[in-house]
Amino acid sequence: MSDFLTDAGLESIMNLPDNEFNAYIDVLDGEISDVGDEDKEENVEIDESSQAISEAAVMNLIQMVEKEDAAEISAIRVEQETEYEFPKADAVRSGKVIDSQPKSDVSDNNTNEGAPSTLEQQQQQQKDSVSLQTSKNEMEQFVGILLHMGIIKMPSIHLYWSNECRYSPIADVMSRTRFFQLPWYFHVVNNQDLPEANSNRDKLFKIHPLLSALQSSLKTLPPEEYQAVDEQIIPFKGRIGLKQYVRNKPHKWGYKSFTRAGPSGMMYDFEIYVGKNTCSDRGLGLTGDIVLALTETLPEKQHFKVFADSWFSSIPLAIALKERGIEFCGTIRTDRMGKCPLKTEVEHKKTGHGSCHWRVEATNNVALVRWFDRKCINFVSTYACVEPMATCRRYSASENKFIDVPRPYIVEKYNKHMGGVDLADMLIELYRIN
């Protein structure tokens, strides 16, 4: 039974009161010592009934000792957690230097010098933050690497620095660790100069300087004669209030952008959709105001041609652009045609493919054309109408062959010059930065 007793167990036995626990340990060689009194030298007679210690009594003693040790450890942990302020995960991740001084000392200091305000604490944290030791040249290299990755693509970003697939134009310019460190601290605006949170705050204030610089650069390009205005999607599937869904786009989820581009696919201006505050109010509703905002930098009285689909087009928009010397052409919805007396779709079906009907508003010289292809399509324009007529190939189910169908001039111009934004989407997708 002596195998169950350790030094701690023997010390506990010696400290027990005599009336609570009095036991003798059986030693293998037959010698027995008095546990209750170490100073006595004389021999003590052994009571055989109390000589053996039961296993249950020893186990109870061990459990009692373990409980005392656990209570002591818990008390130490509580004391440590109360005494020291441990750094938070966000502070460690952001590179802030956290002082591990005991709370009691900090409280004394704050009491003597005055508790700092929230702004003072933020400024102090910014002073104590870890310096990146970056420069303008390094940030230009960082942006250049991003653009290079859009041209030379790999399945994973880490592969540019891997031994098997190392790409020297990137790996020799910046190390992998440095490249992944810079995005953590990349900011376009100062966080201490943020506007107050309210309904009128710009939702893009975090990147507004970058957008303004990009827009200014695009507006310096010499514009083409034909300009198309359409919406495009910047792919994004994260959680943000600005995310939109457009079902007829290749990337259906993301940021919606209204873009003006030429037939070559070159972009000349854009606006990110943020709701009703996307652009200033010009009296034509959101759709018309967007077109006026995107064409604001086009030179006036030089007969530039602007094309847009039925979501943007309206008769007041065509008149507003014509007053600035800019021509307009686009499809238009029936409820925006101002009750123009054109033939109905039923009447066009009786005539067949290629039938058309048009009216011209004499005051502002605005033409409205309804052309029947597979269904009726409405057009509005300030410079193109039906003549000169041309033809296009369409399949006839009744004749079971392709036939030539009359096509108005306004349809030909719209189909030819409306695809500038779609072409820009295709070119961006070829070199998109992930």
N, C-alpha and C positions, 0 to 999 in steps of 0.2 A: 504493500500500500504506500510505501514511502516514495514510489515512482511518481505519485501525483503531486508531491509537494516541491515547490520551488523556493528560492530565497525570499521572494515576496510573500509566499504563503506562510513560511515560518515566521516572518516578522509580524504578519497579521495575527497569527495564533498567539504570539507573545503579548500583543497589545490587547487581547480580549479580556474582559472581566472574568474572574474565577467562577462566578456563578453562572455565566453564559456558556462557557465552553472550557472544559478541562479534559484534556486527552493526552495520552502518551503514545509515542511512536515506537513501533516494534522494529528494532534493528536486527539485521540478519545475524550478527555475531553474538547476540544475546545480551549486549550491553545496552542499558536503558538510561537515558538522561532525563532530568526533570526539566520540562519545557517551561514551566511556570516560574521557576526561580533558578537563574544561572549562577548566583553567588554561593549557593549551598554546595559544600564539598562532600557532605555525608551521603551515603547511599540511602535510597528510599525504597521502601517495600512496594512491590508491584501488585496492583489489583488486577487479577486476570480478567475480571468482568469489564474493566475499562481500558484494558491494554490494547485491544483492537479498535482501529478507527474504521468506521463504515465508509464505503465508497460514496454513498449519498451525501454524507456530511462534508467530505472533501470537495465534491463537485459544487455544493452550495457555497462553500468558501471561495472557490475559484470564480464563480459567477458574480459574487459580491465584489471581488477585487476588480473584475472586468468592468462592472458598472461604474465603479469609482473612477477608473481610468478614462472611460468614455465621457463621463461628465466633465472631467478635467480638460480633455481635448476640446469639447464643445465650447467650454468657457473661454479657452484660448482663442478659438476661431472667432467668436463673437467679439472679443476684445480687439483682435486685429482688424476685423471689418469695420468696427466703430472708430478705431484710431486712425486708419489710413483711408485716403480717397483713391480708389483704383481708377486708372484711365478708362474711358469709354471706348467702345469699338470704333465709333465714327471718328473720334479724335485721333486714335492710333492710325486709322486708315488714311486720314487727311494729312498726316505728317506733323500734327501739332505736338509740341513738347509739353508734356504734362508733368507738373511738379508733384512729387510724391511726399510732400511735407505733411506731417500729421495735421489733422483737422484743428486740433486745439491751438497749434501755433498759428495757423491761418486765421482763425477766429480772433486771436489776440492782435494780429497785424491789422486786420480789417477794422477792429474796434479802435485802434490807435490812430490809423490814418484815414478812416472813413471808408465805407463800403463803396466799391466802384459801381457805376451804373452799367446797364446792359451794353451801351455803345462803347464805354471804356473797356469793358471786358472783351468785346469783340476786337477792338483795336489792339489790345494787349496780346490776344491770341494770334492775331495776324503778325505782330512783331515777333512772337515766339515761334512762328511756324518755320518749317525747314525750308531753306532756300534751295531752289532748283539750279541756280547758277546757269541760267539759260541766256540766250542772246537772240537778236534779230536774225542773225545768220542761221542759227540752229532751228528756229521756228520756220524759216523759209525751207530748210532742208526737210523738216517734218511734213509740211504741206506738199512739197515736191515728192516725197516718198508716197504719200497718199495718192497723188495723181499717177505716179508710176505704177502703183498697185492696180489702178483701174485699167491700165494698158496691158501689163504683164500679170495675168491672174494665176493664182495657185489655190488649191483646195483649202489651205489653211495659212494664216498669216505667219505662223511659226516656221513654215517651210522656207521662207526667204532667208532664214539664218541657219537652217539645219545643215549638217555636214553632207547629206545626200543630195539636197536640192539647193544648195547655197547660191543666192543670186547676188553677185558682187556689186552691181550698181546701187543696191539698197543696203546690203550687209556691210559694205565698206564705208558707207556714209554715217551710219548710226547703229549702235548696238541694239540688240533686241530688248534688253532690260530698259534702256533709255527710251526706246520707242513706245513701250507700253507704260512708262512712267509719265510721259508728257500729257497724254489725254486726261489723266486724273486731275490735273491742275489747269487745264486749258479753259480759259474764260475770255469772253469777248467784252464783258462789262464788269465793273467793280461791284462786288456784292454789297458793299457799304453804301452805294449810291442807287440802290434799287428804289423804284417808285412804290408808293403806298398801295396796298391791295384794295382795289375797288373795281367796280364794274367798268369804268372808263379806262383802266390801265391797258396799255398795249400788251397783248398776249405774247408778242414776239420780242419783248424788251431784252431778253437774254442774248439774242443774236441780231438785234436790230442794226448795230453798226456794221456787222458783216454783210447783211442784206443790202444796206444802203450803198456800201462800197461796190458790191457786185452790180447793183442796178446802175450806178453811175458809170461803171466801165462799159456796160452793154449799151447805154444810151449814147456813148461817143462813137459807136460804129456807124458808118454811112448806111442809111436805110435803103432797102430795095423798093422798087415802085409798088409791088404787090405785097400786102401784109395780111396775115391771118391771125385772128384772135380766137383762142380756144382754151379749154381747160386741160390740165395734165395732172398726173398723180405722182408724187414723190413717195416711193414705197416705204411703208412703216407699219408694223403690226404691234407696236408697244401700246402701253396704256397712257393716253393723253386725250384731252378734250378736243383738240383740233383735228383728230383723225376723222377722215371721211370715207364713204363707200360709194364708188361709181362702178356700176355693174358692167358697162360696155368698155372698160379699160383693161389692158393686159394685167396691170397691177391694180386690183380693185380697192385695196385698203392703203391709206396713207394720207399725207398732207395734200390738199387740193391747191393747185396753183393756176392762176389765169395768166396766160403767156401770149405775147405778140411775137410772131416769127415770120420769116420770109420763105419763099418757095425753096430756097437752098437748105432750109433747116436751121439757119442761124437765128438765135434768139436776140431780141432787141429790148425787151422789157418784160417784167413779170410782177405779179402781186400774189402773195400768199393769202389764202382765204382764212379769215378769222371771225367770220360772222358778219353782222350788219355794219361793223366798223372797218370793213376791208378797205374802203376808200371813202373819200369825202362825198357828201350829198350834193349832187348836181341836178336833181329834179327829174331824173329819168328812171328811178328805181335802181336796185342793186345791179341788175344785168346791164342796163344802159350806162350807168355811172362807171362800171368797170371798163367798158370799151373807151369811154371818153378819157378815163385816167391813163389807160395804156397808150392811147394815141396823142397824149398831151404834148409829147416832145417831137412829134412829127412836124416838119416844116409846113406851114400853111400856104394855101394858094399855089401849090405845086402839083396838084392832082394826083396825090397818092391814092391807091385803091386799097380799101380795107374790106376783108371778108370775115363773116361770122355765121354761126349756125342759128337755128331757131330759138335757142335758149337766150341769146343776146339780142336778136334783131327786133326792131320795132320801127314804125314810121317816124316817130319823134326823134329817134336816134339817127336815122338816115338824114333827116332835115338838119339836126344839130351839126353833124359832120360836114354836110354840104355848105353850111354857113362858114365853116373854117377852110373851105376849099379842098376838102378831102372827100373822095368818092366812096360810096358804100355799096356792097352787094352781099346778099345772104338769103338763107331760107327764113321763113317767117310762119308763125302759128296763125291759124285761122282766126282766133279770137283777138288778134292784134292787127287785123287788116282794116279795122274801122268800117265794117259793113260794106266793103267794096262789092259792087254787083257783078260777080264773076259766075260762070257756069258751075253748077254743082258737080259733085263727083259722079252722080248717077248719069248726068247728061254726058260727061266725058267717057264713061264706060260704053255708052252706046256708039260713040264715035270710034273708040278703039285706041290702041297704043299710039302715042305721039301727038295726040290732040292737045291744043293749048288755047288759052283765052287770057287776055290781058287788058289792063286799064292803066292810064297815065294821069296822075294828078297834075293839073295844069299849073297851079301856083308855084309849086316847088320842084316840078318835073321829076316826081317820084313814080316809078313804074312798079306795078304789081302784076305778076305773071303766075298763072296756074297751069301746070303741065302734067299730063297724065302719062305715067310710065307703067308701073305695076299698080300704083295708086296715085292719087293726086298729090303733087308737091307744090308748095307756094314759095315764090321768090319776091324779094323786094330789092330795088336797085335805083341808084341815082345816075348811072352812066350806061347801063346795058339793058337791052330789052330783047325782043324776039328775033329781029333781023340782025344779021343774015342767018337764015336757017341752015342747019346742017343735019346729018343723019348719024345714027348709032345703031349697033347690032343688038337685037333682042331676040330671044327665043319665043316662038309662037307655038303654044300648045295645040291650038286648033289645026294649024298647018304642019305641025311636027317638024319644024325647021327654023333656022335663024333668018330673020327678015330685017330690012332697013327701016328704022323708025325715025320720023322727024324729031330734031332736037333744037330747041331755041338757043340763041347765042348766049343768053344769060346763064343757061345750064352748063354750057361748055366752059365759060370763064370761071364759074364757081368750082366745078370739078377740078380744074387745072391748078387753081391757086389757093384752095382752102386747106390743103394738106401740109402746110408748113410746120405746124405744131406737132402733128403726128410724125413727120420726118425727124424733127428735133428729138422727140421721145425715142425713136429708134436709134439715133446716133448716140444719145446719152446712155442707152442701155448697153451699147457695145463697150463703153468705157466707164461704166458705173463704179463708184467707189463704195465698197462694202464697209 
